[in-house]
Amino acid sequence: MTARFLPGNRLTLLNSGVEYFPALIKAIDEAQHEVHLETYIFEDDDTGRAVAEAMANAARRGVTVRVMVDGFGAQKFAERLQPGLVAAGVQAMVYRPEVARLLLRRHRLRRLHRKLSHIDGKIAFVGGINVIDDTNTPHQIPPRYDYAVRIEGPLLHPIQQALQRLWEMVLWVTLNRRYRLTGPLPAAPIAQGEQTAAFLVRDNIRHRRDIEDAYLQAIAEAEEDVLLANAYFLPGRRFRRALREARKRGVRVTILLQGRIEYRLLHYATQALYGKMLRDGIRIFEYRNSFLHAKVAVIDRQWATVGSSNIDPFSLLLAREANVVVRDIHFAAELRASLYRAMHTGARELPPDSWKRLPWHSRLLRWGSYNLVRVLVGIAGYGGKGQP
């Protein structure tokens, strides 16, 4: 489906939780009518409790507050945070609360990975930041590196539509009669700025490939520069071919990836692709200052995206995701400058022959991890051209 770009928005780039959570909590504290939030993780830590307190306070003063979390990502939410929120009047639901760690059935792997919020028809947030303390990482390393976008303007309308559609669907599936949406959506917000953007989702119905297709179209049209930053990067054949063809046209392709091991299997599977990408002339940087959690891109200094979707089979083929795609030179320049600062201060570029330098058993481990991921994706019922 073609992205629907809407002009008249004001977009504010937020770098990691240190900028995102104060902006989110301020918006909730000032809410007068409605707060609606979705997140994959809602942790019972200092940050999670601060967001929960803001939502509870809003509900107590008569604001309609809705929150939906994923049943796998937020496994402790129902026990630790939901009772207090419900007692304060918050409408709280868990998306697919059943967790099957060993059964690789596709419906079990369809997680709610979006990070969205909408306040009063005036402000929305879209990005990759979960409700969790950025410093909640092992070994006392610096905070996670991630992005979100604060949005004002006409783009709020499709964001609110997406939130309400999923809310209504879960109500229907769970036969929940307590939390009903009332009344039609308000009119689309008026213009608040001069930036043009589109809101894209990935689901398992009508929007299976919208986010991936937006990436592929932008890469295919690139003339100068493709800059990607992704926490979990395991692109399928179409995506890898698009990057390779861009390099053949003389486009600079730079990828910022996770340098620290968070999920060992995916980490090694990604590294199995390094050799071919480096031979194609793609520059690869590994971010090692902290855990990289960003899912962003800038292409030709005028196209940018920020969201929840990784470039891996779990995001592109299974999970519910949401990204904002922006056509604006100023926004793209700000994100591009931020990424280059991260590469300069916290990342290391891999030399072209780094794959060849690895011992044979290390290369075997990485190819074995890559093929295991392919098998797991196949078992889940997702083979074909979208597979790694």
Secondary structure, DSSP 4 states (H G I P E B T S, - for coil): -----EEEEEEEEEEHHHHHHHHHHHHHHT-SSEEEEEES-B-SSHHHHHHHHHHHHHHHTT-EEEEEEETTTTTTHHHHTHHHHHHHT-EEEEES----SS---HHHH--B---EEEETTTEEEEES--BS-TT--GGGPPPPB-EEEEEESTTHHHHHHHHHHHHHHHHHHHT--SS---SPPPPPPPP-SSEEEEEEEE-SSS-SSHHHHHHHHHHHH-SSEEEEEESSB---HHHHHHHHHHHHTT-EEEEEEE-S-SSHHHHHHHHTTHHHHHHTT-EEEEE-SS-B--EEEEETTTEEEEES--BSHHHHHTSBEEEEEEE-HHHHHHHHHHHHHHHHHHEEEPPTTHHHHS-HHHHHHHHHHHHHHHHHHHHTT--GGG--
